[in-house]
Amino acid sequence: MYLFKKLIQLVPMIALCFQHQVHAQQMEVLGHQTKSKTAILKVLHTNSESFKTESVEQMLSTISIKCPSYEPTKKLMSDLFKTYDLEVTVLQREVLAIHQDRAEVKELIRVKKKAGTKAFQDNETLTKSVLIHDETGWKLCSTSILDIKYLEAKTPLPKPAQVKAVSPKIAQNIMKVLQNNSNSFESENMAQMMSTISKKCPAYAATKKIMTKLFKMYDLEVSVLKREILSVREGQAEVRELVRVKKKAGAQAFQDNETLSKSSLIHDGNGWKICSTEILNIKYLSAQ
């Protein structure tokens, strides 16, 4: 009986010791996560600062060499830094989760062009990135774009009243060019694609280079959701299109999207041709 009473008296002490042990473990986990979060935020800061220094080496120091994004990022950023001088502002940065050697973060970043000869649309981009902890510490492994908001259109949208002046024949010819352009994505016909673009416009050479790479990398499904002629005047036309693009095949990552764009066409010696295209908005359908 005496022994039983002693055991009863020890129960609160045992429980208290257990609580202290659990609390110590919780504090250890919390301390580890706090330390990891600090290191993760430092990596993200270094990554965004590399846009200011235009240092590819600094950029790559934040990306794990074990991840598929390493080599594409190296090439992309080398080209980007040569072409533009960009101002990058972090509007929001949040660590979503930390699980041992893997973490997820979300960032909202504003990107503006300060200098550069080629066209660039200022934007605010919402991304989600995955980081891993390799032997060198926390590093970025992949980034998915969740949303892009373009800050301004380069030209104001014309008034709807201007559309009424378009003759059916002109409208038909313009629509035919646009349809041939979108059909070329399905057929991956470079000649058909280039036949819809005016050689007199700067977009011709750039489009040829981009589309050659795109057709080699992906098999895309393009669906036109909406297409309208905004204006036609003195051999120039403006159209707006909403297009859904989905990847059917291709080894490299691609995010299905719905893109709203505005294109300018000119009537040169060979009829109506696309001269330039401005992206107004992109809605990503799913993050891969």
C-alpha positions as CSV (number, residue, x, y, z in Angstrom):
1,M,0.0,0.0,0.0
2,Y,2.8,2.3,0.9
3,L,4.5,1.6,-2.5
4,F,1.3,2.3,-4.3
5,K,0.9,5.7,-2.6
6,K,4.5,6.6,-3.6
7,L,3.8,5.7,-7.2
8,I,0.7,7.8,-7.2
9,Q,2.8,10.7,-5.8
10,L,5.3,10.3,-8.6
11,V,2.7,10.4,-11.4
12,P,2.6,14.3,-11.5
13,M,6.4,14.5,-11.5
14,I,6.6,12.0,-14.4
15,A,3.9,13.9,-16.3
16,L,5.8,17.2,-15.7
17,C,9.1,15.7,-17.0
18,F,7.3,14.4,-20.1
19,Q,5.8,17.8,-20.7
20,H,9.2,19.4,-20.4
21,Q,10.6,16.9,-22.8
22,V,7.9,17.6,-25.4
23,H,8.3,21.3,-24.9
24,A,12.1,21.0,-25.5
25,Q,11.5,19.0,-28.7
26,Q,9.0,21.6,-29.9
27,M,11.4,24.4,-29.2
28,E,14.1,22.5,-31.0
29,V,11.8,22.1,-34.1
30,L,10.8,25.7,-33.9
31,G,14.4,26.8,-33.6
32,H,15.3,24.7,-36.7
33,Q,12.5,26.1,-38.7
34,T,13.3,29.7,-37.7
35,K,16.9,29.1,-38.7
36,S,15.8,27.5,-42.0
37,K,13.4,30.4,-42.7
38,T,16.2,33.0,-42.2
39,A,18.4,31.1,-44.6
40,I,15.7,30.7,-47.2
41,L,14.8,34.4,-47.1
42,K,18.5,35.2,-47.5
43,V,18.7,33.0,-50.7
44,L,15.6,34.7,-52.1
45,H,17.0,38.1,-51.4
46,T,20.3,37.2,-53.1
47,N,18.4,35.9,-56.1
48,S,16.4,39.1,-56.6
49,E,19.5,41.3,-55.9
50,S,21.3,39.5,-58.8
51,F,19.0,41.5,-61.2
52,K,20.5,44.7,-59.9
53,T,24.1,43.5,-60.1
54,E,23.3,41.6,-63.4
55,S,25.6,38.8,-62.1
56,V,24.8,35.4,-63.6
57,E,27.2,33.9,-61.1
58,Q,25.3,35.4,-58.1
59,M,22.0,34.2,-59.6
60,L,23.3,30.6,-60.1
61,S,24.6,30.6,-56.5
62,T,21.0,30.5,-55.4
63,I,20.0,27.6,-57.5
64,S,20.7,23.9,-56.8
65,I,22.9,22.3,-59.5
66,K,21.0,19.1,-58.8
67,C,17.8,20.6,-60.3
68,P,16.8,20.6,-64.0
69,S,16.2,24.4,-63.9
70,Y,20.0,25.1,-63.4
71,E,21.2,25.0,-67.0
72,P,18.1,26.7,-68.5
73,T,18.3,29.5,-66.0
74,K,22.0,30.0,-66.7
75,K,21.3,30.5,-70.5
76,L,18.1,32.5,-69.9
77,M,19.7,34.9,-67.5
78,S,22.8,35.4,-69.6
79,D,20.6,36.5,-72.5
80,L,18.3,38.6,-70.3
81,F,21.1,40.6,-68.6
82,K,22.7,41.3,-72.1
83,T,19.3,42.5,-73.5
84,Y,17.8,44.5,-70.6
85,D,18.5,46.5,-67.5
86,L,15.7,45.6,-65.2
87,E,14.4,47.0,-61.9
88,V,13.0,44.2,-59.7
89,T,11.0,45.1,-56.6
90,V,9.8,42.4,-54.2
91,L,6.2,43.3,-53.1
92,Q,5.5,40.2,-51.1
93,R,7.5,37.2,-50.0
94,E,6.2,34.4,-47.8
95,V,7.5,31.1,-46.7
96,L,4.6,28.7,-47.1
97,A,6.1,25.5,-45.7
98,I,9.3,23.9,-44.5
99,H,9.5,20.1,-44.5
100,Q,13.0,18.8,-43.5
101,D,15.0,19.3,-46.7
102,R,12.2,20.9,-48.8
103,A,10.5,24.3,-48.6
104,E,7.9,26.3,-50.6
105,V,7.7,30.0,-50.9
106,K,5.4,32.5,-52.7
107,E,6.6,35.8,-54.1
108,L,4.9,38.8,-55.8
109,I,7.5,40.7,-57.8
110,R,7.3,43.9,-59.9
111,V,9.6,43.9,-62.9
112,K,10.2,47.2,-64.9
113,K,12.6,47.8,-67.7
114,K,15.1,50.6,-67.1
115,A,17.0,50.2,-70.4
116,G,17.2,47.9,-73.4
117,T,16.6,48.1,-77.1
118,K,14.1,45.3,-77.3
119,A,10.4,45.5,-76.3
120,F,9.6,44.5,-72.7
121,Q,6.3,44.8,-70.8
122,D,6.5,45.9,-67.2
123,N,4.7,43.4,-65.0
124,E,3.8,42.1,-61.6
125,T,4.4,38.3,-61.3
126,L,3.1,36.0,-58.7
127,T,5.3,32.9,-58.3
128,K,5.6,29.8,-56.2
129,S,9.1,28.3,-55.8
130,V,10.4,25.0,-54.4
131,L,13.7,25.0,-52.5
132,I,15.8,22.0,-51.4
133,H,18.5,21.7,-48.8
134,D,21.5,20.2,-50.5
135,E,25.1,19.9,-49.2
136,T,25.6,23.6,-49.8
137,G,22.5,24.8,-48.0
138,W,19.1,26.0,-49.1
139,K,18.8,26.5,-52.9
140,L,16.0,27.2,-55.4
141,C,15.0,24.1,-57.4
142,S,12.0,25.2,-59.4
143,T,9.6,28.1,-59.9
144,S,6.0,28.1,-61.2
145,I,4.3,31.3,-62.4
146,L,0.9,31.6,-60.8
147,D,-0.2,34.8,-62.4
148,I,1.1,37.8,-64.4
149,K,-0.4,41.3,-64.4
150,Y,0.9,43.6,-67.0
151,L,1.1,47.1,-65.7
152,E,0.1,49.1,-68.7
153,A,-0.8,48.7,-72.4
154,K,1.6,50.5,-74.7
155,T,-1.3,51.9,-76.7
156,P,-4.9,52.7,-75.6
157,L,-7.7,50.4,-76.7
158,P,-9.7,52.0,-79.5
159,K,-13.3,52.9,-79.1
160,P,-15.9,50.2,-80.1
161,A,-17.4,52.6,-82.6
162,Q,-14.4,52.2,-84.9
163,V,-15.3,48.6,-85.5
164,K,-18.4,49.5,-87.4
165,A,-16.4,51.0,-90.3
166,V,-14.7,47.7,-91.2
167,S,-16.0,46.2,-94.4
168,P,-16.9,42.5,-94.5
169,K,-14.2,41.8,-97.1
170,I,-11.4,43.4,-95.1
171,A,-12.6,41.8,-91.9
172,Q,-12.6,38.4,-93.7
173,N,-9.0,38.9,-94.9
174,I,-7.7,39.9,-91.5
175,M,-9.5,37.0,-89.8
176,K,-7.9,34.6,-92.4
177,V,-4.4,35.8,-91.6
178,L,-5.0,35.4,-87.8
179,Q,-6.5,31.9,-88.4
180,N,-3.5,30.8,-90.5
181,N,-1.2,32.1,-87.7
182,S,-2.9,30.0,-85.0
183,N,-3.2,27.0,-87.3
184,S,0.6,27.0,-87.8
185,F,1.0,26.1,-84.1
186,E,-1.0,22.9,-84.6
187,S,0.8,22.0,-87.9
188,E,4.2,23.3,-86.6
189,N,4.6,24.8,-90.1
190,M,7.2,27.5,-89.9
191,A,6.5,28.7,-93.5
192,Q,2.9,29.1,-92.7
193,M,3.7,31.0,-89.5
194,M,6.1,33.4,-91.3
195,S,3.6,34.0,-94.1
196,T,1.3,35.8,-91.7
197,I,4.0,38.2,-90.5
198,S,5.2,41.3,-92.4
199,K,8.9,41.3,-93.3
200,K,8.8,45.0,-92.9
201,C,8.3,44.7,-89.2
202,P,11.0,44.0,-86.5
203,A,8.9,41.1,-85.2
204,Y,9.7,39.0,-88.3
205,A,13.2,37.9,-87.4
206,A,12.5,37.6,-83.7
207,T,9.4,35.5,-84.3
208,K,11.3,33.2,-86.7
209,K,14.0,32.6,-84.1
210,I,11.5,32.0,-81.2
211,M,9.1,29.8,-83.1
212,T,11.9,27.6,-84.5
213,K,12.9,26.8,-80.9
214,L,9.3,26.4,-79.7
215,F,8.4,23.9,-82.4
216,K,11.4,21.8,-81.5
217,M,10.6,21.8,-77.8
218,Y,6.9,21.4,-77.6
219,D,3.8,20.0,-79.3
220,L,1.1,22.6,-78.5
221,E,-2.6,22.7,-78.7
222,V,-3.9,26.3,-79.5
223,S,-7.6,27.1,-79.1
224,V,-8.9,30.6,-80.0
225,L,-11.5,31.5,-77.4
226,K,-12.2,35.0,-78.7
227,R,-11.1,37.1,-81.6
228,E,-12.2,40.6,-82.5
229,I,-11.2,43.4,-84.8
230,L,-10.8,46.6,-82.8
231,S,-10.0,49.1,-85.6
232,V,-9.0,49.5,-89.2
233,R,-7.7,52.7,-90.7
234,E,-5.3,53.7,-93.4
235,G,-3.7,50.3,-94.0
236,Q,-3.4,49.5,-90.3
237,A,-5.5,47.3,-88.1
238,E,-5.7,46.3,-84.5
239,V,-7.1,43.0,-83.2
240,R,-7.6,41.4,-79.8
241,E,-7.4,37.7,-79.2
242,L,-7.9,35.4,-76.2
243,V,-6.1,32.1,-76.8
244,R,-5.7,29.0,-74.7
245,V,-2.4,27.2,-75.1
246,K,-1.9,23.6,-73.8
247,K,1.1,21.3,-74.0
248,K,0.4,18.0,-75.7
249,A,4.0,16.8,-75.7
250,G,7.5,18.0,-74.9
251,A,10.3,17.1,-72.5
252,Q,10.6,20.6,-70.9
253,A,8.2,22.2,-68.5
254,F,5.4,24.3,-69.9
255,Q,2.5,26.0,-68.1
256,D,-0.9,25.8,-69.9
257,N,-2.3,29.2,-70.1
258,E,-5.0,31.6,-71.5
259,T,-3.3,34.6,-73.1
260,L,-5.0,37.9,-74.0
261,S,-3.1,39.8,-76.6
262,K,-3.5,42.7,-78.9
263,S,-1.9,42.6,-82.4
264,S,-1.2,45.3,-84.9
265,L,-1.4,44.4,-88.6
266,I,-0.4,46.4,-91.7
267,H,-1.4,46.1,-95.3
268,D,1.8,45.7,-97.3
269,G,2.3,44.6,-100.9
270,N,1.3,41.1,-100.0
271,G,-1.9,41.8,-98.2
272,W,-2.7,42.0,-94.4
273,K,0.2,40.9,-92.2
274,I,0.9,40.8,-88.5
275,C,3.4,43.5,-87.4
276,S,3.5,43.2,-83.6
277,T,1.8,41.6,-80.7
278,E,1.4,42.9,-77.2
279,I,0.4,40.6,-74.3
280,L,-2.2,42.2,-72.2
281,N,-2.7,39.4,-69.7
282,I,-1.8,35.8,-69.0
283,K,-3.8,33.4,-66.8
284,Y,-2.0,30.2,-66.0
285,L,-4.4,27.2,-65.8
286,S,-2.3,25.0,-63.6
287,A,1.1,25.0,-62.0
288,Q,3.2,22.0,-63.0
